[in-house]
């Protein structure tokens, strides 16, 4: 645990240089320029870009029809204004009836960068940097909201988003993944699926061929429970994003044909045992494949190395998904 806390402090010490780098690098120059700038700012860490996830937004602030800013935090403004009106949303609407106020959204994507920090599968730094652009969204009160949620983020509306500035990079999080997982493990009676996945990676041909962080990132989160104790979560995400290769084998295929299908899939994914790990973390590969691989092995047709057979057999005895 001391080592995990030491990594936590070390990551905090790196954050100022990352924040400064984000301010200097224009989004238009692309992730490659960001990586280059980070290498110059933190030469002891060789970050590389492995994945981007977009299509999300979060609430921004409030501007008027001349793009003058009234607040940077739409939620806080709305809660305070509603409290001052005695919780009367209709009265609040009347109060601002003669003003054209607009909510803004921060629309963006998250870039994941990793840097090796040891020899274990989980020994890497994972850096998350957001690529954000503030957009003017819906006009406040125009939809005659009945609830605060409808005021803040209506699901319908004809307002066309209007960019209020250029995209920009913003530091979100830096963590040592192994340290996070060790803190998570300290809370549990037995390992979580993500711990088992990393152990399987280390034991299999995948771990003997490539680093885990070349092909996977780990989305983490934590919250305080009712006793004010931190609760940690972790979820594996393939760096192929939403487009991993297709597994074309039909149910009932076995032997030589299944061997060819697995080899083709792994080649497309870029590492051995990809079929197994993508079976754990999604629906691309059906679970019957694992059972058939072991059935073929027992019948004398072992087309996988013994270490991989052992990993699959162990999973069949105690299945899990991540």
Secondary structure by P-SEA (a helix, b strand, c coil): caaaaaaaaaaaaaaaaaaaaaacccccccaaaaaaaaaaaccccccccccccccbbbbbbbbccccccccccaaaaaaaaaaaacccaaaaaaaacccbbbbbbbcbbbbbbbbbcccccccbbbbbbbbbbbbbccccccccccccccccccccccccccccccbbbbbcccccaaaaaaaaaaacccccaaaaaaaaaaaccccccccccccbbbbbbcccccccbbbbbbbbbbcccccccccccccccccaaaaaaaaaaaaaacccaaaaaaaaccccccaaaaaaaaaaaaaccccccaaaaaaaaaaaaccccc
